[in-house]
Amino acid sequence: MTCQPDQGGVLSGPWIWLFPASYAVHVAEEGLAGERFYHWIHRVVGREVGGRTFLAVNLAYETAMGAAVWRARNRPDFGWIVATMGTITAINGVGHLAGSLARSYVPCDGLYRG
């Protein structure tokens, strides 16, 4: 079985720039809202992750995601990158959902406390 390039441009359309855009919003939410994700890691896992480390790791991933989107936009045969980013995004979303259902990590919780 061989994979064919994305000849119709479906996987390399301008919409894929929503991946890095939504990730930037996601990082802002984790870094600024409620308890802060890196504080939650310390509380739940017992591992210290500083704000600068959190920012550096996420900035590196944001840069890699932007490069991946650029590559997919310029090389339609790199549509697999879109599937990879979608999978990573879905896994992260499931993790957030699980944490929210367990009331372990609720980023906006601090915004509603009096």
Secondary structure in CASP SS format (residue, H / E / C, confidence):
PFRMAT SS
TARGET T0000
AUTHOR 0000-0000-0000
METHOD secondary structure of the structure
MODEL  1
M C 1.00
T C 1.00
C C 1.00
Q C 1.00
P C 1.00
D C 1.00
Q C 1.00
G C 1.00
G C 1.00
V C 1.00
L C 1.00
S C 1.00
G C 1.00
P H 1.00
W H 1.00
I H 1.00
W H 1.00
L H 1.00
F H 1.00
P H 1.00
A H 1.00
S H 1.00
Y H 1.00
A H 1.00
V H 1.00
H H 1.00
V H 1.00
A H 1.00
E H 1.00
E H 1.00
G H 1.00
L H 1.00
A C 1.00
G C 1.00
E C 1.00
R C 1.00
F H 1.00
Y H 1.00
H H 1.00
W H 1.00
I H 1.00
H H 1.00
R H 1.00
V H 1.00
V H 1.00
G C 1.00
R C 1.00
E C 1.00
V C 1.00
G C 1.00
G H 1.00
R H 1.00
T H 1.00
F H 1.00
L H 1.00
A H 1.00
V H 1.00
N H 1.00
L H 1.00
A H 1.00
Y H 1.00
E H 1.00
T H 1.00
A H 1.00
M H 1.00
G H 1.00
A H 1.00
A H 1.00
V H 1.00
W H 1.00
R H 1.00
A H 1.00
R H 1.00
N H 1.00
R C 1.00
P H 1.00
D H 1.00
F H 1.00
G C 1.00
W H 1.00
I H 1.00
V H 1.00
A H 1.00
T H 1.00
M H 1.00
G H 1.00
T H 1.00
I H 1.00
T H 1.00
A H 1.00
I H 1.00
N H 1.00
G H 1.00
V H 1.00
G H 1.00
H H 1.00
L H 1.00
A H 1.00
G H 1.00
S H 1.00
L H 1.00
A C 1.00
R C 1.00
S C 1.00
Y C 1.00
V C 1.00
P C 1.00
C C 1.00
D H 1.00
G H 1.00
L H 1.00
Y H 1.00
R C 1.00
G C 1.00
END
